[in-house]
Amino acid sequence: MCENCMHLEYDELTEQYICSIANIMDEDDLARMAYQAIKRCPYYKIGDEYALVRKQN
């Protein structure tokens, strides 16, 4: 699911895509995701690069 998440950013230093939310998650968030039966990111949001253009029109 990460491929189309709007929080996925390309890091030029590592030449990989990384999740920008991972930098602000605390230990409670990580523990909750590790122990949930369903392994879904609570911060997942579908990236829509045309959302801003639609608002301008």
N, CA, C, O and CB atoms as a CASP TS submission, in Angstrom:
PFRMAT TS
TARGET T0000
AUTHOR 0000-0000-0000
METHOD Language model
MODEL 1
PARENT N/A
ATOM      1  N   MET     1       0.803  -1.195   0.000  1.00  0.00           N
ATOM      2  CA  MET     1       0.000   0.000   0.000  1.00  0.00           C
ATOM      3  C   MET     1       0.855   1.272   0.000  1.00  0.00           C
ATOM      4  O   MET     1       0.355   2.341  -0.353  1.00  0.00           O
ATOM      5  CB  MET     1      -0.918  -0.009   1.190  1.00  0.00           C
ATOM      6  N   CYS     2       2.081   1.185   0.372  1.00  0.00           N
ATOM      7  CA  CYS     2       2.923   2.378   0.502  1.00  0.00           C
ATOM      8  C   CYS     2       3.184   3.064  -0.836  1.00  0.00           C
ATOM      9  O   CYS     2       3.441   4.267  -0.866  1.00  0.00           O
ATOM     10  CB  CYS     2       4.241   2.010   1.144  1.00  0.00           C
ATOM     11  N   GLU     3       3.125   2.333  -1.927  1.00  0.00           N
ATOM     12  CA  GLU     3       3.495   2.902  -3.221  1.00  0.00           C
ATOM     13  C   GLU     3       2.652   4.106  -3.608  1.00  0.00           C
ATOM     14  O   GLU     3       3.139   4.996  -4.306  1.00  0.00           O
ATOM     15  CB  GLU     3       3.383   1.856  -4.287  1.00  0.00           C
ATOM     16  N   ASN     4       1.394   4.154  -3.170  1.00  0.00           N
ATOM     17  CA  ASN     4       0.536   5.263  -3.554  1.00  0.00           C
ATOM     18  C   ASN     4       0.157   6.152  -2.371  1.00  0.00           C
ATOM     19  O   ASN     4      -0.823   6.892  -2.445  1.00  0.00           O
ATOM     20  CB  ASN     4      -0.710   4.737  -4.212  1.00  0.00           C
ATOM     21  N   CYS     5       0.918   6.085  -1.291  1.00  0.00           N
ATOM     22  CA  CYS     5       0.664   6.918  -0.115  1.00  0.00           C
ATOM     23  C   CYS     5       1.295   8.287  -0.321  1.00  0.00           C
ATOM     24  O   CYS     5       2.403   8.391  -0.848  1.00  0.00           O
ATOM     25  CB  CYS     5       1.217   6.250   1.171  1.00  0.00           C
ATOM     26  N   MET     6       0.596   9.331   0.091  1.00  0.00           N
ATOM     27  CA  MET     6       1.121  10.672  -0.115  1.00  0.00           C
ATOM     28  C   MET     6       2.277  11.008   0.824  1.00  0.00           C
ATOM     29  O   MET     6       2.923  12.042   0.647  1.00  0.00           O
ATOM     30  CB  MET     6       0.020  11.678   0.060  1.00  0.00           C
ATOM     31  N   HIS     7       2.555  10.166   1.816  1.00  0.00           N
ATOM     32  CA  HIS     7       3.652  10.404   2.750  1.00  0.00           C
ATOM     33  C   HIS     7       4.958   9.740   2.320  1.00  0.00           C
ATOM     34  O   HIS     7       5.960   9.826   3.031  1.00  0.00           O
ATOM     35  CB  HIS     7       3.268   9.912   4.119  1.00  0.00           C
ATOM     36  N   LEU     8       4.955   9.090   1.180  1.00  0.00           N
ATOM     37  CA  LEU     8       6.147   8.429   0.672  1.00  0.00           C
ATOM     38  C   LEU     8       6.983   9.453  -0.093  1.00  0.00           C
ATOM     39  O   LEU     8       6.497  10.075  -1.037  1.00  0.00           O
ATOM     40  CB  LEU     8       5.773   7.216  -0.238  1.00  0.00           C
ATOM     41  N   GLU     9       8.234   9.627   0.315  1.00  0.00           N
ATOM     42  CA  GLU     9       9.111  10.621  -0.297  1.00  0.00           C
ATOM     43  C   GLU     9      10.437   9.971  -0.698  1.00  0.00           C
ATOM     44  O   GLU     9      10.916   9.038  -0.054  1.00  0.00           O
ATOM     45  CB  GLU     9       9.357  11.805   0.672  1.00  0.00           C
ATOM     46  N   TYR    10      11.003  10.487  -1.766  1.00  0.00           N
ATOM     47  CA  TYR    10      12.279   9.961  -2.259  1.00  0.00           C
ATOM     48  C   TYR    10      13.426  10.636  -1.527  1.00  0.00           C
ATOM     49  O   TYR    10      13.494  11.864  -1.470  1.00  0.00           O
ATOM     50  CB  TYR    10      12.414  10.170  -3.789  1.00  0.00           C
ATOM     51  N   ASP    11      14.322   9.841  -0.969  1.00  0.00           N
ATOM     52  CA  ASP    11      15.496  10.355  -0.273  1.00  0.00           C
ATOM     53  C   ASP    11      16.693  10.216  -1.213  1.00  0.00           C
ATOM     54  O   ASP    11      17.079   9.105  -1.577  1.00  0.00           O
ATOM     55  CB  ASP    11      15.740   9.593   1.084  1.00  0.00           C
ATOM     56  N   GLU    12      17.274  11.348  -1.602  1.00  0.00           N
ATOM     57  CA  GLU    12      18.372  11.321  -2.560  1.00  0.00           C
ATOM     58  C   GLU    12      19.654  10.742  -1.968  1.00  0.00           C
ATOM     59  O   GLU    12      20.477  10.193  -2.701  1.00  0.00           O
ATOM     60  CB  GLU    12      18.635  12.713  -3.072  1.00  0.00           C
ATOM     61  N   LEU    13      19.831  10.856  -0.659  1.00  0.00           N
ATOM     62  CA  LEU    13      21.042  10.324  -0.038  1.00  0.00           C
ATOM     63  C   LEU    13      21.076   8.800  -0.078  1.00  0.00           C
ATOM     64  O   LEU    13      22.096   8.201  -0.420  1.00  0.00           O
ATOM     65  CB  LEU    13      21.148  10.805   1.403  1.00  0.00           C
ATOM     66  N   THR    14      19.960   8.182   0.271  1.00  0.00           N
ATOM     67  CA  THR    14      19.904   6.721   0.279  1.00  0.00           C
ATOM     68  C   THR    14      19.388   6.151  -1.032  1.00  0.00           C
ATOM     69  O   THR    14      19.443   4.942  -1.257  1.00  0.00           O
ATOM     70  CB  THR    14      19.033   6.244   1.415  1.00  0.00           C
ATOM     71  N   GLU    15      18.877   7.043  -1.909  1.00  0.00           N
ATOM     72  CA  GLU    15      18.292   6.645  -3.185  1.00  0.00           C
ATOM     73  C   GLU    15      17.175   5.627  -2.997  1.00  0.00           C
ATOM     74  O   GLU    15      17.073   4.652  -3.742  1.00  0.00           O
ATOM     75  CB  GLU    15      19.364   6.074  -4.099  1.00  0.00           C
ATOM     76  N   GLN    16      16.332   5.871  -1.980  1.00  0.00           N
ATOM     77  CA  GLN    16      15.191   5.011  -1.682  1.00  0.00           C
ATOM     78  C   GLN    16      13.995   5.869  -1.320  1.00  0.00           C
ATOM     79  O   GLN    16      14.135   7.039  -0.962  1.00  0.00           O
ATOM     80  CB  GLN    16      15.520   4.024  -0.540  1.00  0.00           C
ATOM     81  N   TYR    17      12.824   5.275  -1.417  1.00  0.00           N
ATOM     82  CA  TYR    17      11.624   5.945  -0.954  1.00  0.00           C
ATOM     83  C   TYR    17      11.435   5.626   0.524  1.00  0.00           C
ATOM     84  O   TYR    17      11.576   4.476   0.941  1.00  0.00           O
ATOM     85  CB  TYR    17      10.381   5.516  -1.788  1.00  0.00           C
ATOM     86  N   ILE    18      11.117   6.642   1.309  1.00  0.00           N
ATOM     87  CA  ILE    18      10.902   6.446   2.742  1.00  0.00           C
ATOM     88  C   ILE    18       9.581   7.107   3.146  1.00  0.00           C
ATOM     89  O   ILE    18       9.094   8.017   2.476  1.00  0.00           O
ATOM     90  CB  ILE    18      12.092   7.030   3.572  1.00  0.00           C
ATOM     91  N   CYS    19       9.031   6.642   4.222  1.00  0.00           N
ATOM     92  CA  CYS    19       7.792   7.198   4.749  1.00  0.00           C
ATOM     93  C   CYS    19       8.139   8.386   5.645  1.00  0.00           C
ATOM     94  O   CYS    19       8.877   8.240   6.619  1.00  0.00           O
ATOM     95  CB  CYS    19       6.977   6.118   5.534  1.00  0.00           C
ATOM     96  N   SER    20       7.608   9.549   5.316  1.00  0.00           N
ATOM     97  CA  SER    20       7.914  10.748   6.102  1.00  0.00           C
ATOM     98  C   SER    20       7.211  10.733   7.455  1.00  0.00           C
ATOM     99  O   SER    20       7.631  11.451   8.363  1.00  0.00           O
ATOM    100  CB  SER    20       7.515  12.001   5.329  1.00  0.00           C
ATOM    101  N   ILE    21       6.168   9.948   7.616  1.00  0.00           N
ATOM    102  CA  ILE    21       5.455   9.847   8.891  1.00  0.00           C
ATOM    103  C   ILE    21       6.296   9.084   9.910  1.00  0.00           C
ATOM    104  O   ILE    21       6.162   9.313  11.112  1.00  0.00           O
ATOM    105  CB  ILE    21       4.089   9.154   8.698  1.00  0.00           C
ATOM    106  N   ALA    22       7.147   8.196   9.456  1.00  0.00           N
ATOM    107  CA  ALA    22       7.964   7.401  10.374  1.00  0.00           C
ATOM    108  C   ALA    22       8.830   8.285  11.265  1.00  0.00           C
ATOM    109  O   ALA    22       9.195   7.881  12.369  1.00  0.00           O
ATOM    110  CB  ALA    22       8.845   6.432   9.591  1.00  0.00           C
ATOM    111  N   ASN    23       9.159   9.473  10.801  1.00  0.00           N
ATOM    112  CA  ASN    23       9.983  10.391  11.593  1.00  0.00           C
ATOM    113  C   ASN    23       9.233  11.000  12.769  1.00  0.00           C
ATOM    114  O   ASN    23       9.857  11.402  13.751  1.00  0.00           O
ATOM    115  CB  ASN    23      10.508  11.494  10.713  1.00  0.00           C
ATOM    116  N   ILE    24       7.905  11.076  12.691  1.00  0.00           N
ATOM    117  CA  ILE    24       7.135  11.708  13.766  1.00  0.00           C
ATOM    118  C   ILE    24       6.358  10.710  14.618  1.00  0.00           C
ATOM    119  O   ILE    24       5.703  11.098  15.585  1.00  0.00           O
ATOM    120  CB  ILE    24       6.178  12.712  13.183  1.00  0.00           C
ATOM    121  N   MET    25       6.427   9.429  14.266  1.00  0.00           N
ATOM    122  CA  MET    25       5.729   8.418  15.066  1.00  0.00           C
ATOM    123  C   MET    25       6.468   8.198  16.376  1.00  0.00           C
ATOM    124  O   MET    25       7.699   8.191  16.410  1.00  0.00           O
ATOM    125  CB  MET    25       5.603   7.086  14.289  1.00  0.00           C
ATOM    126  N   ASP    26       5.717   8.020  17.449  1.00  0.00           N
ATOM    127  CA  ASP    26       6.354   7.750  18.736  1.00  0.00           C
ATOM    128  C   ASP    26       6.301   6.255  19.037  1.00  0.00           C
ATOM    129  O   ASP    26       5.776   5.477  18.241  1.00  0.00           O
ATOM    130  CB  ASP    26       5.671   8.556  19.867  1.00  0.00           C
ATOM    131  N   GLU    27       6.838   5.860  20.173  1.00  0.00           N
ATOM    132  CA  GLU    27       6.909   4.441  20.532  1.00  0.00           C
ATOM    133  C   GLU    27       5.528   3.816  20.679  1.00  0.00           C
ATOM    134  O   GLU    27       5.348   2.641  20.358  1.00  0.00           O
ATOM    135  CB  GLU    27       7.686   4.269  21.826  1.00  0.00           C
ATOM    136  N   ASP    28       4.554   4.579  21.156  1.00  0.00           N
ATOM    137  CA  ASP    28       3.196   4.049  21.299  1.00  0.00           C
ATOM    138  C   ASP    28       2.599   3.698  19.947  1.00  0.00           C
ATOM    139  O   ASP    28       1.968   2.651  19.800  1.00  0.00           O
ATOM    140  CB  ASP    28       2.300   5.059  22.018  1.00  0.00           C
ATOM    141  N   ASP    29       2.792   4.566  18.951  1.00  0.00           N
ATOM    142  CA  ASP    29       2.286   4.287  17.607  1.00  0.00           C
ATOM    143  C   ASP    29       2.933   3.040  17.026  1.00  0.00           C
ATOM    144  O   ASP    29       2.250   2.192  16.452  1.00  0.00           O
ATOM    145  CB  ASP    29       2.532   5.481  16.684  1.00  0.00           C
ATOM    146  N   LEU    30       4.244   2.926  17.174  1.00  0.00           N
ATOM    147  CA  LEU    30       4.949   1.760  16.644  1.00  0.00           C
ATOM    148  C   LEU    30       4.507   0.471  17.334  1.00  0.00           C
ATOM    149  O   LEU    30       4.344  -0.558  16.678  1.00  0.00           O
ATOM    150  CB  LEU    30       6.455   1.941  16.800  1.00  0.00           C
ATOM    151  N   ALA    31       4.312   0.521  18.656  1.00  0.00           N
ATOM    152  CA  ALA    31       3.868  -0.660  19.392  1.00  0.00           C
ATOM    153  C   ALA    31       2.454  -1.049  18.978  1.00  0.00           C
ATOM    154  O   ALA    31       2.156  -2.233  18.822  1.00  0.00           O
ATOM    155  CB  ALA    31       3.929  -0.406  20.906  1.00  0.00           C
ATOM    156  N   ARG    32       1.584  -0.063  18.799  1.00  0.00           N
ATOM    157  CA  ARG    32       0.205  -0.339  18.394  1.00  0.00           C
ATOM    158  C   ARG    32       0.176  -1.000  17.024  1.00  0.00           C
ATOM    159  O   ARG    32      -0.593  -1.936  16.804  1.00  0.00           O
ATOM    160  CB  ARG    32      -0.625   0.956  18.377  1.00  0.00           C
ATOM    161  N   MET    33       1.007  -0.523  16.101  1.00  0.00           N
ATOM    162  CA  MET    33       1.043  -1.134  14.770  1.00  0.00           C
ATOM    163  C   MET    33       1.631  -2.538  14.813  1.00  0.00           C
ATOM    164  O   MET    33       1.218  -3.404  14.042  1.00  0.00           O
ATOM    165  CB  MET    33       1.851  -0.265  13.811  1.00  0.00           C
ATOM    166  N   ALA    34       2.586  -2.775  15.702  1.00  0.00           N
ATOM    167  CA  ALA    34       3.232  -4.085  15.779  1.00  0.00           C
ATOM    168  C   ALA    34       2.297  -5.151  16.348  1.00  0.00           C
ATOM    169  O   ALA    34       2.387  -6.319  15.971  1.00  0.00           O
ATOM    170  CB  ALA    34       4.491  -3.996  16.631  1.00  0.00           C
ATOM    171  N   TYR    35       1.397  -4.754  17.254  1.00  0.00           N
ATOM    172  CA  TYR    35       0.548  -5.736  17.931  1.00  0.00           C
ATOM    173  C   TYR    35      -0.874  -5.800  17.404  1.00  0.00           C
ATOM    174  O   TYR    35      -1.670  -6.590  17.912  1.00  0.00           O
ATOM    175  CB  TYR    35       0.509  -5.438  19.381  1.00  0.00           C
ATOM    176  N   GLN    36      -1.221  -5.011  16.420  1.00  0.00           N
ATOM    177  CA  GLN    36      -2.553  -5.084  15.842  1.00  0.00           C
ATOM    178  C   GLN    36      -2.679  -6.324  14.969  1.00  0.00           C
ATOM    179  O   GLN    36      -1.718  -6.757  14.334  1.00  0.00           O
ATOM    180  CB  GLN    36      -2.861  -3.820  15.028  1.00  0.00           C
ATOM    181  N   ALA    37      -3.876  -6.883  14.950  1.00  0.00           N
ATOM    182  CA  ALA    37      -4.118  -8.039  14.083  1.00  0.00           C
ATOM    183  C   ALA    37      -4.083  -7.607  12.615  1.00  0.00           C
ATOM    184  O   ALA    37      -3.622  -8.353  11.752  1.00  0.00           O
ATOM    185  CB  ALA    37      -5.481  -8.706  14.421  1.00  0.00           C
ATOM    186  N   ILE    38      -4.568  -6.411  12.345  1.00  0.00           N
ATOM    187  CA  ILE    38      -4.548  -5.866  10.990  1.00  0.00           C
ATOM    188  C   ILE    38      -3.372  -4.900  10.897  1.00  0.00           C
ATOM    189  O   ILE    38      -3.297  -3.932  11.654  1.00  0.00           O
ATOM    190  CB  ILE    38      -5.905  -5.152  10.633  1.00  0.00           C
ATOM    191  N   LYS    39      -2.476  -5.160   9.989  1.00  0.00           N
ATOM    192  CA  LYS    39      -1.255  -4.359   9.873  1.00  0.00           C
ATOM    193  C   LYS    39      -1.464  -3.205   8.885  1.00  0.00           C
ATOM    194  O   LYS    39      -0.905  -3.206   7.788  1.00  0.00           O
ATOM    195  CB  LYS    39      -0.064  -5.246   9.423  1.00  0.00           C
ATOM    196  N   ARG    40      -2.272  -2.228   9.287  1.00  0.00           N
ATOM    197  CA  ARG    40      -2.490  -1.067   8.433  1.00  0.00           C
ATOM    198  C   ARG    40      -1.928   0.175   9.091  1.00  0.00           C
ATOM    199  O   ARG    40      -2.037   0.340  10.306  1.00  0.00           O
ATOM    200  CB  ARG    40      -3.981  -0.882   8.132  1.00  0.00           C
ATOM    201  N   CYS    41      -1.339   1.032   8.318  1.00  0.00           N
ATOM    202  CA  CYS    41      -0.805   2.293   8.826  1.00  0.00           C
ATOM    203  C   CYS    41      -1.967   3.251   9.068  1.00  0.00           C
ATOM    204  O   CYS    41      -2.768   3.483   8.162  1.00  0.00           O
ATOM    205  CB  CYS    41       0.233   2.911   7.834  1.00  0.00           C
ATOM    206  N   PRO    42      -2.074   3.812  10.274  1.00  0.00           N
ATOM    207  CA  PRO    42      -3.172   4.742  10.551  1.00  0.00           C
ATOM    208  C   PRO    42      -3.000   6.080   9.838  1.00  0.00           C
ATOM    209  O   PRO    42      -3.942   6.871   9.784  1.00  0.00           O
ATOM    210  CB  PRO    42      -3.286   4.976  12.042  1.00  0.00           C
ATOM    211  N   TYR    43      -1.831   6.342   9.297  1.00  0.00           N
ATOM    212  CA  TYR    43      -1.565   7.610   8.623  1.00  0.00           C
ATOM    213  C   TYR    43      -1.637   7.501   7.103  1.00  0.00           C
ATOM    214  O   TYR    43      -1.370   8.471   6.394  1.00  0.00           O
ATOM    215  CB  TYR    43      -0.210   8.125   9.025  1.00  0.00           C
ATOM    216  N   TYR    44      -1.999   6.314   6.601  1.00  0.00           N
ATOM    217  CA  TYR    44      -2.068   6.103   5.161  1.00  0.00           C
ATOM    218  C   TYR    44      -3.085   7.058   4.543  1.00  0.00           C
ATOM    219  O   TYR    44      -4.215   7.173   5.019  1.00  0.00           O
ATOM    220  CB  TYR    44      -2.434   4.639   4.841  1.00  0.00           C
ATOM    221  N   LYS    45      -2.676   7.731   3.491  1.00  0.00           N
ATOM    222  CA  LYS    45      -3.566   8.633   2.774  1.00  0.00           C
ATOM    223  C   LYS    45      -3.217   8.531   1.294  1.00  0.00           C
ATOM    224  O   LYS    45      -2.054   8.653   0.912  1.00  0.00           O
ATOM    225  CB  LYS    45      -3.441  10.113   3.297  1.00  0.00           C
ATOM    226  N   ILE    46      -4.220   8.311   0.478  1.00  0.00           N
ATOM    227  CA  ILE    46      -3.984   8.148  -0.951  1.00  0.00           C
ATOM    228  C   ILE    46      -3.446   9.450  -1.521  1.00  0.00           C
ATOM    229  O   ILE    46      -4.038  10.516  -1.350  1.00  0.00           O
ATOM    230  CB  ILE    46      -5.280   7.722  -1.686  1.00  0.00           C
ATOM    231  N   GLY    47      -2.334   9.346  -2.186  1.00  0.00           N
ATOM    232  CA  GLY    47      -1.724  10.520  -2.818  1.00  0.00           C
ATOM    233  C   GLY    47      -2.504  10.924  -4.052  1.00  0.00           C
ATOM    234  O   GLY    47      -2.809  10.086  -4.901  1.00  0.00           O
ATOM    235  N   ASP    48      -2.825  12.187  -4.156  1.00  0.00           N
ATOM    236  CA  ASP    48      -3.554  12.701  -5.311  1.00  0.00           C
ATOM    237  C   ASP    48      -2.870  13.970  -5.770  1.00  0.00           C
ATOM    238  O   ASP    48      -3.129  15.051  -5.241  1.00  0.00           O
ATOM    239  CB  ASP    48      -5.054  12.962  -4.975  1.00  0.00           C
ATOM    240  N   GLU    49      -2.000  13.842  -6.750  1.00  0.00           N
ATOM    241  CA  GLU    49      -1.214  14.988  -7.184  1.00  0.00           C
ATOM    242  C   GLU    49      -2.037  16.036  -7.922  1.00  0.00           C
ATOM    243  O   GLU    49      -1.552  17.142  -8.160  1.00  0.00           O
ATOM    244  CB  GLU    49      -0.094  14.526  -8.061  1.00  0.00           C
ATOM    245  N   TYR    50      -3.272  15.707  -8.288  1.00  0.00           N
ATOM    246  CA  TYR    50      -4.120  16.667  -8.998  1.00  0.00           C
ATOM    247  C   TYR    50      -5.123  17.367  -8.088  1.00  0.00           C
ATOM    248  O   TYR    50      -5.937  18.153  -8.572  1.00  0.00           O
ATOM    249  CB  TYR    50      -4.858  15.968 -10.108  1.00  0.00           C
ATOM    250  N   ALA    51      -5.085  17.105  -6.793  1.00  0.00           N
ATOM    251  CA  ALA    51      -6.037  17.716  -5.860  1.00  0.00           C
ATOM    252  C   ALA    51      -5.918  19.239  -5.849  1.00  0.00           C
ATOM    253  O   ALA    51      -6.931  19.939  -5.859  1.00  0.00           O
ATOM    254  CB  ALA    51      -5.819  17.169  -4.448  1.00  0.00           C
ATOM    255  N   LEU    52      -4.697  19.754  -5.828  1.00  0.00           N
ATOM    256  CA  LEU    52      -4.491  21.186  -5.818  1.00  0.00           C
ATOM    257  C   LEU    52      -4.995  21.842  -7.100  1.00  0.00           C
ATOM    258  O   LEU    52      -5.567  22.932  -7.063  1.00  0.00           O
ATOM    259  CB  LEU    52      -3.027  21.494  -5.618  1.00  0.00           C
ATOM    260  N   VAL    53      -4.783  21.178  -8.229  1.00  0.00           N
ATOM    261  CA  VAL    53      -5.229  21.728  -9.510  1.00  0.00           C
ATOM    262  C   VAL    53      -6.751  21.813  -9.537  1.00  0.00           C
ATOM    263  O   VAL    53      -7.301  22.801 -10.024  1.00  0.00           O
ATOM    264  CB  VAL    53      -4.715  20.866 -10.688  1.00  0.00           C
ATOM    265  N   ARG    54      -7.434  20.805  -9.028  1.00  0.00           N
ATOM    266  CA  ARG    54      -8.897  20.827  -9.005  1.00  0.00           C
ATOM    267  C   ARG    54      -9.408  21.973  -8.140  1.00  0.00           C
ATOM    268  O   ARG    54     -10.424  22.586  -8.472  1.00  0.00           O
ATOM    269  CB  ARG    54      -9.447  19.489  -8.488  1.00  0.00           C
ATOM    270  N   LYS    55      -8.733  22.272  -7.051  1.00  0.00           N
ATOM    271  CA  LYS    55      -9.146  23.367  -6.177  1.00  0.00           C
ATOM    272  C   LYS    55      -8.960  24.719  -6.864  1.00  0.00           C
ATOM    273  O   LYS    55      -9.735  25.643  -6.618  1.00  0.00           O
ATOM    274  CB  LYS    55      -8.354  23.329  -4.866  1.00  0.00           C
ATOM    275  N   GLN    56      -7.953  24.845  -7.713  1.00  0.00           N
ATOM    276  CA  GLN    56      -7.686  26.100  -8.391  1.00  0.00           C
ATOM    277  C   GLN    56      -8.681  26.376  -9.498  1.00  0.00           C
ATOM    278  O   GLN    56      -8.933  27.533  -9.835  1.00  0.00           O
ATOM    279  CB  GLN    56      -6.297  26.098  -8.948  1.00  0.00           C
ATOM    280  N   ASN    57      -9.254  25.315 -10.071  1.00  0.00           N
ATOM    281  CA  ASN    57     -10.201  25.492 -11.193  1.00  0.00           C
ATOM    282  C   ASN    57     -11.549  25.787 -10.700  1.00  0.00           C
ATOM    283  O   ASN    57     -12.472  25.965 -11.495  1.00  0.00           O
ATOM    284  CB  ASN    57     -10.255  24.279 -12.073  1.00  0.00           C
TER
END
